[in-house]
Amino acid sequence: MLIKNVNIISKNSEFFGDIRIDNHKIIKISNNLIQKNDEKVIDAHGQYLLPKLIDLNVRLRDDALNNANIDEIIKNAKIGGVGKVVLIDDFSPKIENATHLEMLEAKILSKKSNIKIILSVNSINKEEKLNNIATFINDGAKVIYTKSDINGNLLIRVMQYAVMKNIPVFCFCENMDMKNKGVMNEGEVSYKLGLPGISKIAEISEVAKIVELATFFNVKVVFQSVSTSKSIHILKAVKKDNKKVFTEVSIHNLILNDTMCDDFNTKAKLISPLREEKERAKMVEQLKNGFIDVITSSHSPKSYIYKDVAFEEAQDGVDSLSLTLKLGYTYFVKNNIISMHDFMKMISYNPASILNENNDIQEGCKADFILFDGNKKSIIKDENSLYFKKELYGEIKEI
C-alpha cells in the first residue's frame, strides 16, 4: 500500500510526503514515491497520518465487569482511533485471585480484536487490605492502580511493589475526608445550586503527599485526572529533579467548566469535578506551556438510570472514549492553542513511553496508525452525551 500527500506526525517530527506499507510494516517514508505494479494507492490530500491513541484512563460501563461492557470498550476504541487502553481496576465483581485474572485475559483474547486492553491491578481488595499485587503482576497486570488516601502503610507497600516489579503506579489523588461528601466543584455554581462542593485542597494536598512518596521510592507515578492548576504546578516543579512523575488530565477539565452543572445537569458530574472558568483557563495556559504530559478521555460511562436521578445521587462518569481525538483537535489544535504534534504526544507518544510501548511512525516500525481528516465535521446527536449538539471536527479512518 502507498499513501501519498499525507501529513505524518511521528514521535519527533512532522513530515509531508508519502509512505509505503508492506506486510503491516512501514517500508519507506519519502517524497514522490512511485506506485509499484498492482500496489494500492491512497491519496490522502493533506490529511494527517497519526499513531493510534493510547488512553491511560478507561473504565467499564457502570463499573461492571461483563462481556457486553468489554465489547463496548472495543467498539468505542475503534471509532475513536484508539489502539490501546488501560482498564482501571475499579469495577465489580472484583478480580480476587490469579484464576479470575486469567479468565479475564482469556475473555479479552477471545474477542480477537486489534484493540489492546492493558490490565491494571487495584492496590487494595474489597476488604481494604493490600491486594496480591505480585501475583497479579506475574500473571499479566501491567499497572498498579491506587487511590491516594488509602492507609499510609499500605501506600508505602504499593510503592515498594512498584519498585520491585518495575511497573508504574496510576494514582487518583483525592482526600475523601476533605471531599466531605461534595458532589461538584466548590464555588459560585455549587452555592447557587445548594450542592455540597469539593474543595481543590482535597486534591492538592494528596498530590503533594504522593509526589514525595514517588520521589522517595523513585517510582514511576501517573497522577490521574488532575483538575487543578496548583497540582499541575507542583508536579511541574518536581519534574526538574524527578522525571518519573507524569501529569494526566481529563480532556473534559480542559474544555468545560462547572457551569455545565447548571440546572442540575448530571451528565456533567464527573470523576474529577469540572472547575470554575478561571481555573480551567489556568490549566489551558499550562497546556500551552507544556506542563501536561498526558490527556485522557477519563472514560467512565454510566447508564441513563444512574444519571437520571437527583444530582447528589447520580454516579460520576462520562462516555467519551470515541471522542478524544475530535475534541482535542476541535478545541485545541484548530484554535492554535497547541500543535497537532504536541497533541499527539499527549494522547499517544507519552502514554506509549509510560507503558514502554513503541508506536512511532518510522521505517521498520509496525504499521498501526489512522488517517485523520480535520476538514470533516459532525454534530453530536446522542442526547445522553456531555457534548450533545456540539460540532466537532475530524473523521477517523483505520488503515
LINURRA-V822346 format. One record per helix or strand of 3 or more residues. SS is the DSSP state (~ for helix, > for strand). FROM is the first residue (numbers start at 1). TO is the last residue. If there is no record, write none. Layout:
SS/FROM/TO, SS/FROM/TO
//
This chain:
>/2/9, >/14/22, >/25/30, >/41/43, >/48/51, >/53/58, ~/61/63, ~/67/80, >/82/87, ~/98/109, >/116/122, ~/133/138, >/143/147, ~/152/165, >/168/172, ~/176/179, ~/188/193, ~/201/217, >/221/224, ~/229/238, >/245/250, ~/251/255, ~/258/264, ~/266/268, ~/277/288, >/294/296, ~/304/307, ~/324/333, ~/340/354, >/369/379, >/391/398
//
